[in-house]
Amino acid sequence: MLDLGKRTIGDSVSPLRPVPSSMVEASYDRLVDFALEQSHALLIAEDALGGPLGFVLLLDRLPDEVTGSAQGFIAFMAVEPAARRHGIGARLLSAAEDVARRSGLAYLALMVTEENEAARELYAQAGFTTERRLLCKPL
């Protein structure tokens, strides 16, 4: 999880906020530390030999910051670049939904950059819709 996340964290960075890769990796480390201190589920997709292909890190008790209602929150999801477009992300999302439902959660949320069209398409196909938008203005 740590290696794949660090190798793919750049997919989560908007071009509006140019930042050195070392800072992005440190941010990922802080996210993982935060997530692992919370109630969570770590789901890993593996190939036939048990090699990791992707993962989803799901926080299962993080309340919505506006309503305070219970929700599942996908803190991070990654699929090996060579394994993308083979349904792994869709299966990871489905597994995360199953965990959230079994936990009695009514919602599953996540964040994605506008530029990550492949991920946004995957999420839309899985039934996610835009609820809020983070707007940014370079100064």
C-alpha positions as CSV (number, residue, x, y, z in Angstrom):
1,M,0.0,0.0,0.0
2,L,2.7,2.5,0.9
3,D,4.8,1.9,-2.2
4,L,1.9,1.9,-4.7
5,G,0.3,5.0,-3.0
6,K,3.6,6.9,-3.2
7,R,4.1,5.9,-6.9
8,T,0.5,7.0,-7.8
9,I,-0.1,10.0,-5.5
10,G,0.8,12.4,-8.3
11,D,-2.6,11.4,-9.9
12,S,-4.2,13.2,-7.0
13,V,-2.4,16.5,-7.5
14,S,-4.1,19.3,-9.4
15,P,-1.9,21.2,-11.9
16,L,-3.2,24.4,-10.2
17,R,-1.0,23.6,-7.2
18,P,2.5,22.8,-8.5
19,V,4.4,21.2,-5.7
20,P,7.6,19.1,-5.4
21,S,7.1,15.4,-5.3
22,S,8.8,15.1,-1.9
23,M,6.0,17.3,-0.4
24,V,3.3,15.2,-2.1
25,E,4.9,12.0,-0.7
26,A,5.1,13.6,2.8
27,S,1.4,14.5,2.5
28,Y,0.6,10.9,1.5
29,D,2.5,9.7,4.6
30,R,0.4,12.0,6.8
31,L,-2.8,10.8,5.2
32,V,-1.9,7.2,5.8
33,D,-0.9,7.9,9.4
34,F,-4.2,9.7,10.0
35,A,-6.3,7.0,8.3
36,L,-4.6,4.1,10.1
37,E,-5.4,5.9,13.5
38,Q,-9.1,5.9,12.6
39,S,-11.5,3.0,12.2
40,H,-10.8,1.8,8.7
41,A,-10.8,-1.0,6.2
42,L,-7.8,-1.7,3.9
43,L,-8.9,-3.7,0.9
44,I,-6.2,-5.1,-1.4
45,A,-6.7,-6.5,-4.9
46,E,-4.2,-9.2,-5.8
47,D,-3.2,-11.1,-8.9
48,A,-3.4,-14.9,-9.2
49,L,0.0,-15.2,-7.5
50,G,-0.9,-13.0,-4.6
51,G,0.9,-9.9,-5.9
52,P,-0.8,-6.6,-5.1
53,L,-2.6,-4.9,-8.0
54,G,-4.4,-2.1,-6.1
55,F,-6.0,-1.1,-2.8
56,V,-8.6,1.1,-1.3
57,L,-8.3,2.7,2.2
58,L,-11.8,3.2,3.6
59,L,-12.5,5.2,6.7
60,D,-15.7,3.7,8.1
61,R,-16.5,6.2,10.9
62,L,-15.6,9.6,9.5
63,P,-18.6,11.9,9.8
64,D,-19.6,14.2,6.9
65,E,-18.0,17.6,7.7
66,V,-21.2,19.6,6.9
67,T,-24.0,17.4,8.2
68,G,-22.2,15.3,10.8
69,S,-24.0,12.3,9.4
70,A,-22.2,8.9,9.3
71,Q,-20.5,8.0,6.0
72,G,-17.8,5.9,4.6
73,F,-14.9,7.9,3.1
74,I,-12.4,6.6,0.6
75,A,-9.2,8.2,1.9
76,F,-7.2,6.8,-1.0
77,M,-7.5,4.3,-3.8
78,A,-4.8,3.2,-6.3
79,V,-4.3,0.6,-9.0
80,E,-1.0,-0.3,-10.5
81,P,-0.6,1.7,-13.7
82,A,0.0,-1.4,-15.8
83,A,-3.2,-3.0,-14.4
84,R,-5.6,-0.1,-15.0
85,R,-8.6,-0.5,-17.2
86,H,-9.1,-4.1,-16.3
87,G,-11.9,-3.7,-13.8
88,I,-9.7,-3.7,-10.6
89,G,-10.8,-0.2,-9.6
90,A,-14.5,-1.1,-10.1
91,R,-14.1,-4.3,-7.9
92,L,-12.3,-2.3,-5.2
93,L,-15.1,0.3,-5.2
94,S,-17.7,-2.5,-5.0
95,A,-15.9,-4.1,-2.1
96,A,-15.7,-0.8,-0.3
97,E,-19.4,-0.3,-0.8
98,D,-20.1,-3.7,0.7
99,V,-18.0,-2.9,3.8
100,A,-19.8,0.4,4.2
101,R,-23.2,-1.2,3.9
102,R,-22.3,-3.9,6.4
103,S,-21.2,-1.2,8.7
104,G,-24.7,0.4,8.4
105,L,-23.5,3.5,6.6
106,A,-25.9,5.3,4.3
107,Y,-23.2,7.1,2.2
108,L,-19.8,6.5,0.6
109,A,-17.8,9.6,-0.3
110,L,-14.5,10.4,-1.9
111,M,-12.5,13.3,-3.5
112,V,-11.0,13.3,-7.0
113,T,-9.3,16.0,-9.0
114,E,-11.1,17.5,-12.0
115,E,-8.2,16.5,-14.3
116,N,-8.3,12.8,-13.3
117,E,-10.9,11.9,-16.0
118,A,-10.4,8.2,-15.9
119,A,-11.1,8.1,-12.2
120,R,-14.1,10.4,-12.5
121,E,-15.5,8.1,-15.2
122,L,-15.0,5.1,-13.0
123,Y,-16.7,6.8,-10.1
124,A,-19.6,7.9,-12.3
125,Q,-20.1,4.4,-13.6
126,A,-20.2,3.2,-10.0
127,G,-23.0,5.7,-9.2
128,F,-21.1,8.5,-7.5
129,T,-22.4,12.0,-8.2
130,T,-20.9,15.4,-7.5
131,E,-22.2,16.8,-4.2
132,R,-19.8,19.7,-3.6
133,R,-16.9,21.3,-5.4
134,L,-13.7,22.7,-4.1
135,L,-12.9,25.8,-6.0
136,C,-9.3,27.1,-6.2
137,K,-7.8,30.3,-7.5
138,P,-4.1,30.7,-8.0
139,L,-2.9,34.1,-6.7
